[in-house]
Amino acid sequence: MNKPERTTPRWGLTFGAGFAAFGAYFCMYAFRKPFTAATFAGADDIGGIDFKVALVIAQVIGYALSKFIGIKVIAELRSGQRALLFLSLIVFAELALVGFGLVGNHWLALPMLFLNGLPLGMIWGIVFSYLEGRRTTEILSAMLCVSFIVSSGAVKSVGAWIMQDIWTGPPLAGMFWMPAITGALFFLPLMGFIYWLYRLPPPTRNDELARSKRAPMSGADRRNLLRRLGPGLVGIVLYYVLITAFRDVRDNFAAELWAALGYGDAPAVFTLAELPIAILTLGTLVAGYFISSNRVALRYYHGLIVGSTLLILLSTLAFSAGRLDGAYWMVLVGLGLYLGYVPLNAIYFDRLIGAFREVATAGFLIYVADASGYAGSVGVLLVKNTGGLAVSWLGFFVGLAYVAGLAGLVFALFSWWSFERKLGTTDHDFTTAEPIPGT
């Protein structure tokens, strides 16, 4: 006789899975972001572009291309392939960082960082594939998303520590070797977290009833899903393009922004500024767990996204008027961007699929948005550095805050209206199903 399936989530398993996902993605950032803690002062410009800016653009292009590749790879990825692919991508990224250290102050540093970004864009989809389609996906997603809020600052703090207190050679050489050293420090913990994810059980029958079944998608499946979601998806992807570009400037040029605000000699600020953002964002995702109706949950996340644009706008207006200190402004715009960015990287598309009862993967929709977002990010960086804009990074960031806030508000409201209209044509409310007592 079959053993009856539990009708309530196993919380030990839930928090263990969430911690494994948090740890795996946190460690991935050690292979991606530490180089941005360096200023690369003294390095030669490349084609008239500042050396660090050229590095950021090269890595973001590789990362964006990875997202486009991931649209197909993640949608078709089977469970037995995930762990090996994860490990292979990380090894490839670390070898590129070793190459970055070897070539040093040379234009060949650009292809090294391009190759570093190329595999890393698919890591998010692999990790989230272990978590999606469960009744506890909100909780799991919250724990996972905290990682990319705090990890970027944390690994940059580690990188700054290596350059200041560990590296004893020429300072410029230390800037080139620091990323590979940081990645090596996190490699063994990452292997442990990958194995932990590998050992997680798949979603249960009750999970599938609540959130709809998740299955690999063929090319025809992907095209049909995009047609069915229509204009609402276009609106939310355009919002995501803006918020991703805004986040990337804040993240990649945090050292320059904090220095302009008077905090250039405080490495810990990278981490400390992100902690309140992580806690508050975590709370909003956890709150979504208690919403059983997928339709109501979708409204809740749309409300968060709209609110995020208003927070960015109002805090930037206060900062520009001299009524808000720069440090508080950085925290508030960070909170605003992550309140919108985080749901779209995880639970928003999971709930969207559940609301429409689609047999699909949230990872596919996440990668459609992500690929578009990082393509937009590359465009913004090129405009800043080749468009003849004689403005500091701080001035550029303030202007971008207004654009992301205003245009993002329009796109977010349009998407909300479009999905409400489409859901309004259905005969009943697609809610989280009642659990069955056995299988």
N, C-alpha and C positions, 0 to 999 in steps of 0.2 A: 504494500500500500504506500502511496506517495505521502511524504511528510507534508503536513499543511504549511503553507507559506505564511510567514509573519505578516500581519496587517499593519504593523507600525515599523518605522525604520529602526535599524540597529545603530544606535548612536555611537557606540565604540567604533564600529566600522566606518561610520560617516566621518567622524573627526579624524580617524586614522587616514582615511582616503584624502580628506582635505589637507591634512598636514603633509602627506606625501606629494600632493600636487603643488602645494605652496613651496616645499623644499626643492622640488625638481625645477620649477620655473625660476625660483630665486637664484639657484645655482647657475642656470642658463645665462642670467644677466652678467655673471662674472666673465663670460666669454664675449659679451657684446658691448657693454657700456664703459668699462674702466678707462679706455683711452680718452673719453671726453673730460676726465678730471684733469688732464694735462692741457697746458696752453700751447705747447710746441713753440714757445718763444725762441727765436734764433733759427728756426727751420726756414727753408727757402720757399717763397711763393711758387705756385704751380700755375702756369698760364695766366698770371696776373691775379690769381685767386689765393687768398690767405691759406696757408698750408692746412690748418686745422679744419677750416670750412671745406676744403677740397676732400679731406679725409671723411668728414661727416657725410658729404654728398655721395662719395664712393660707396660707403657702407650702406646708406639708405637706399641707393639704387639696387645693390645686391639684395637687401632685405625686401624691397618692393617686388623685385623679380621673383623672389622666393614665395611671396604671397600669391602671385599669379600662378606659379607652378603648383602651389598648394591647393588652389581651387579644384584641380583635378586629383592630385595625390591624396589630399585629406578626404575628399568625398568618396574615393574608391578604397581607402585604406581599411584593411581587415585587422581584426584584433590581434591575431598572431604575429603581425608584422611590426607592431608599434614600437616595442622595446628596442629591437635591433636597429630600426630606422632612427630612433631617438639617439642612441649611442653613436651611430655612424655619423650623424650630422654634427654632433658635438666634437668628435675627434677631428673631423674636417675643419671645423671652425678654429680649433686650437692650433692645428698645423698652420693655418693661415696667419694666426697671431705670431707664431714662431717666425714665419717668413717676414712679417712686419718688423720684428725686432732685428732680423738679419739685414734687411735692406736699409733700414734707418732713414736718414734724411735724403730721400731720393724719390723721384716720381713713381718708382716701382712700389712704394708704400700704398699707392692708390689701388692697384689691382689686388694687393694683399687684403685690404679692408673690404673691397668688393667681394672677394672670395669668402671672407669671414662672415659677411652678412647673408650671403647666398643660401646657406643651409639653415640659418637660425630662424628665418621667418616661418618655417613649418613647425617649430617646436610647440607653439601655442596650440595649434590644431591637434597635435598628438596628445598633449596633456589633457585638453578639454574633452577629447574623445573618450577618455576613461570616466568622465564625470557626467556627461550629458544624458538626458533621458531618464533621470531618476527623480523620485519624489523629493529627494534632498538636494537637488541640483543647486538651488539657491544657496544653501549652506556651503556646499562644496565650492561653488563659484566664488562666494564671498572670500573664502580662505585662499583660493587660487589668485583672485584679483588683488588681494592685499600684497601679494608677492611683487607684482610689477609696480606698485606704488612705492613700496619701501626699498625694493632691491636695487633699483637704479642708484638711489642716493647712497645705499650701503656699500655697494661695490665701488662706487667712486670714492667713498671715504677710505676703503681699503687701498685703492690705487694711490690716493694722495699720501696715505701712510707709508706705502712702499717707497714712493719717490722721496719723501722727506726723511724717513728714519731707517730704511733698510738699504736702499741703493747707495753705493759708495763711489760709483764711477762718475763720469761726466753727466751733468744734469740732463742734457738733451738725449743722450743714449738711454738714460733711465726712463724717459718718457716713452721711448719706443719698445723697451723690454717689459715695462710694467704691465701692459695688458696680458701678455703670455704668462707672466708670473702669477698674476691674479687668477687667471683661468686655471692654472695648474693647482692652485690652493683649493679650488672648489671641485676638482674632478672626482676624487674618491667619494665625498658626500653625495655628489650627483648620481654616481653609479648606484649607491644604496637607495636613493629615492626612486630611480628608474625601476629597480627590482621590486620595490614596494608597490609601485603602480601596476607592474606586471602581474602581481599576485592578487589584485582586486577581483572580486567576483563580478560578473556582468549584471546589468539591470534585471530585476525580477519581473514576473508577470504583472504584478500590481504596479510596478513602475511604468510598464508599457501601457497599461490601461490609463494611467494618470497623465502621461506626457506623450503618448503615441510611440510606436516602435521606431527605432533608429536602425537604418540599414545602409550599406554602401549604395551609391547612386551612379547610374549610368549617365552618359552624355544627354540622352533623351530625357531622363528623369530631371536632370538639372535645368534643362531648357524649359520644360513644362512647369516646374516650380517657379521659375523666374516670371513666366507669363502669368501664372495665377496670382502672384503677389503684386505685380504691376506697379502703378505709380507710387504706392506707399513705400515700396522698397527703394525706389529711385530717390524719394525725398529723404529717407533716413540715411541712405548711403551718402548723399550730398552733405548732409549734416556731419556725418562721420569724417568725410574728407577734410572739412574745416577744422574739426576738433582734433583730428590726428596731426595736422600741420601745426596747430597751436601747441599741442602737447610736445611735439618733436623739438620745436624751437626752445620751449621751456626746459626740456630735458637735456638736449645736446649742448646747449649753451648756458647751462645753469651756472657754470663757473664765471662766465662773463656777466650774466645778469646779477648774480649775488655781489660780484666785485663792484659793479656800477651802483649798487644799492648800499655799499659800504661794508660788506661782509666777506671780503676777499681773503682774509687770513683766518677763516674759521672753517676748516674742513668738515667738522661735525654738522654744519648747517645743512649739508646735502641730505643727511638722514633725519635730523630733528624736525625740519620743516615738513617732512612727509608723514610723520607719525600721526598727528591729529587728522590729516586727510585720510589716511588709511583707516583709522578707527571709525570716523564718521561714515565713510563710504561702505565699510563693512556692515555697519548698522543698517543702512538702507537696503542692502541686499538681504540680510537676515530677515528684516521685516517682510520682505516679499515672500518668504517661505510660508508665512501664515495666511497667504491669500490662496484659497483653493481653486477659485475660478481662473482659468487661463485668460479669459477675456478681461476680467477685472485686473489681473496682474499686468496685462499688456497696457491697460490704461495707467496703472501705477507707474510703470517704467517710462511711459511717454511723459507723464507729469514730472518725473525726475529730470528727464532730458530737457524739457522746456524750462524748468526751474534752474537748471545748470547754466543755460545761456543768460538768464536774468542775473544770476550771481556774478558771472564774468563781467557783464556790462556795468552793473551797479558798483562793484568793487573797483573797477578800472576808472569809472567816473570819479569816485571818491579819491582815488590815488592821484589822478590828474589834477584834481582841484586842491591838492595838498591837505586833504582831510583824513588821509589814511597813511600810516607808516609803510614803507616799502616792504618790510618783512611780513607784516600782516597781509598786505596786498598779494604777495607771492603765495601765501598760504590760501587765501580766499579764491584767487583765480585757479590755483591748483585744485582746490575742492570743487569748484565749478566745473572744471574740465573733466575731472574724474567721475563726478556724479553722472555725467553723460557718457563718458568714454567706457567706463567699466561695464555697465549693463550691456552695451553693444558688443563687448568682447566675450560675453558669456550668456547670461540668462535671458536677455531680451529675445534673441532668436530662438532659444529653447522654448520660451513661452509662446512665441509667434507660431512655431510649428505645432505646439499643443493646441492653440486656439483654433487653428484651421484643420487640425487632425491630419496633418501630412505625414506620410511615411518618408522621412528624409533625415538628413543630419544637420544639426545646427552649425557644425564645423564648416560646411559648404557655404552657408550664408555669411558666417563670420569672415571667411576668406574672400568672398566677393567684396564685402565692405572694406576689409583690411587692404586688399590689393589696390582698391581705388584710393583709400586713405593715404597709403604710402607713396603712390604715384603723385598725389596732390602735394605731399610733403616735399618730394624732390622738386616739384615745380616752384614751391614757395622759396626753397633754398636758392634755386637758380635765379629767381627774380631778385632776391636780396643781394646776390653777389655778382650778377651780370647785368642787372637792369639799371645800373647807374644811380642807385639809391644811396645818397650820402647821408646815412643815418646810422646811429649806434644800434647795437643789438637790443638795448633797453627801449629805445624809441621805436624800433621795428616791432618789438614784442607788444608794446602798448597799442600800436596801430592794428596789429593782428588780432588783439583781444576785441577791439571794436568790430572788426569784420566778422570774426568767428561768432561773436555774441549776436549781432544783428541778423546776419544772413542765416546763421544757425537756427535762430528762433523761427524764422520764416519756414525753413525746410522742415524743422521738427513739427511745427503746427500743421503743415501740409500733410506730412506723413501720418500724423495722428488722425486727421480728418479722413484721409483716404482709407485707412484700415478700419476705422469706425464705420464708414459707409459700406465697405465690403462685408464686414461681419454682420452688419444690420440686415443684409439680404439672406442670412441663414435662418433656418427654421427654429433653432434652439441654441442655447448658450453652451458652448464647448467648455466644460469645466473639468477639473480633476475628478476622475471617476472614483466611485466608492471602492475600497479595497475588497478583494475576494478573500474568503477565509482559507481557501486551499486551492491546489492546482489539480 
